Amino acid sequence: MLVTWVRAERSHGHATNYMNVEFIDTNVLVYAHDAKAGMKRVNSIELVRRLAKDNAGALSIQVLSEFYAASTRKLAMTSEEASEIVSDFGAWTIHSTAHSDLLRAAGLQHRYQISWWDALIVNSAIVLGCSVLWTEDLSHGQGYGSVMVRNPFL
């Protein structure tokens, strides 16, 4: 079931000042659309709405890809429903991974002893100049350069 009130609001373009941009990980998007997620759903919806309203949301192609896969597999969305949500998030600031990002992520993985996929997420947040990375997959309060991890479910 498509949850239209959770979808990203369209803006008049991408943010050009990344100083107040906050990155959300895949789990936030998935919980926002999961009717069985309880308070995690409520918290995710509130966060997505705030970021959309403030034009302060950021994510990556990786996050959108993982969301599409999870929503069609775990949440039983149709490909059309998932595609529409992915399309709506096109109004947010999006990082597209380049070859140099893979090399920086490898350095982050080694330095911080985090998973490859988490290193790609952290790298995207750093590249976009995000102050916050919203995820439950990394330690709340951990800093990665100028990016601070926050768990929206604590």
N, C-alpha and C positions, 0 to 999 in steps of 0.2 A: 504494500500500500504506500503510495507516494504521500509524504508528509509535507504538504506545500508550505505550511507555516514555519518550517524549519529551514527552508531553502534560502540561499543567500539572496539578498536584495540586490538588484541591479544598481550600479552607480554610473556616474558620468565619465568613467575612465579609471584607470589604475592609479593608485596612490603614487605620487612622485616624491613625497617626503617620507622616507622609511623610518624616521625617528620614533614614531609611535605605533609601529606595526608589530602585531603579535602573531606568532606562527601556531597553527593547530595541527596536531598529528591525526593520523587516520582514525584512531580509537574514538576521538571526540566526534567526528562525523558519523561514524557507525552507531555509537550510542544515541546520538540525536535522532536517528531514524529507527531505532530498535524499540518497539512497543513493550518488550519484556525487560528493558534495562532499568526500570525503576528510577531511583534518584540520580543515577548516572545519566539517564536520559534527560531529566529535568535540568541538571547542571549543564549538560552539553547544549541543550536548546538555549538556555540563558546566555551562555558564552557565545555561541554562534550569532544569536540575535544582537548582542552588544557589539561584537566586532563588525557585523554587517552595518548596523546603525551608524557606528563611528567611522566607517570606511577604514578600519584598522586591521582587517583580517589578511593573513598571508598563509600560503600553503605551497606545495610543490606538485609537479607532475606525478611524482612518486606517490604522494598522499592521495591524489585523485584516482590514480590507477589502482591503488590498494582498496580505496573505498568502493570503486566500481566492482572489483572482484568480490569483496566481502558482502556487498549489498545484494548482488545477484546470487551469490552462493548461500550465505548465512541468513540473510533477511528475506530471501525469496522475492526480491523485486524483479520486475521484468527488465530487460535490457533498455527498453524505452524509458522507464521510470528512473533508472540509475543514470542514464545518459542525460536526462533533463536536469537532474540535480548537479551532475558534473558540469553541465553547460552553465548553469546559474552561478557556480563558483568561479566562472571565468571573469566575473566582475572584481574578484579579489586580486591581490598581488600574488603572482605565481612565479615560482622559480623553476626553470627548465634546466636540468642537469646537463652540463657539458663535460668534456674530457677532463679539463682542469679540476672540476668538482670531484671527480672520482679520485684524483690524486690527493686532494685536500682531505676528502673523507677517509682515505686510507691512513693519512697522518693522524686524524682525529681518533680513528679506531685504535690505532697503536698507542697513542698518548693516553687516552682515557679508558682503554680496555672495555669498549662498548661494542655492541654488535655492528656488523656492516650496515644493516638497514638503519639503525639508530644514528650511525655516523653520517649517513647520507642526509638524514633529517636535520641533524645538528648543523651540518655544513650549509644546508639550504637556509636555515634560520640565520646563520651568521652572514651569509652572502647578502641576504635581504636586509640586514641591519636590524633585525628584530631584537626587542628587549626581552621578550618572553617567549618561551616554547611551552605550549600547553600539551602535556602528555602524561600518561600513567606509566609509561614504559621506562622512564629514567628517574633518578632520585630527585625528589622534590627539594628545591633549594640549591641543587648543583649548578654551578656556573660553568659555561663553556665560552670563554672570552667574554664578550658583552651580553651574551644570552643567558638568561636565568630560567631554569626548568621550574614549572609550576604544575602541580597535579590538580586538575579542576575538581577532583572527587574527594579531596581531603576536607 
